[in-house]
Amino acid sequence: MAKARVTFKTLRIADDNWTIQADYPESEQREITGLTSKADADDWMNGNRKVAWLRSQGYAK
């Protein structure tokens, strides 16, 4: 049986306000805030902050 995966979606609220929505099956949607640009959001998605967030939520080792 395959593990359920967290899916991420980047959203622009304003020019200097970006968020990432994290969806995990059978759980509440979570929002990562405090991102200031598309580049910052992309850096979060492709860097160590994503892994650190997943660990803090108990989704990664």
DAGI-V125303 format. One record per pair of residues at least 4 apart in sequence whose ideal C-beta (glycine too) atoms are under 7 Angstrom apart, sorted by the first residue. I is the first residue (numbers start at 1). GAP is how many residues later the second one is. Records with the same first field share a line. If there is no record, write none. Layout:
I=GAP  GAP
This chain:
4=20  21
6=16  17  18  48  53
7=16
8=12  14  37
9=11  12
10=8  10  31  35
11=7  8  10
12=6
13=4  5  6
16=20  21
18=17  18  19  20  22  23
19=12  13  14  16
20=12  15  21  24  25
21=8  10
22=7  8  10
23=6
24=35
32=12  21
35=5  6  9
36=4
38=4
39=4
40=4
41=4
42=4
43=4
44=5  6
45=5
48=4
49=4
50=4
51=4  9
52=4
53=4
54=5  6
55=5
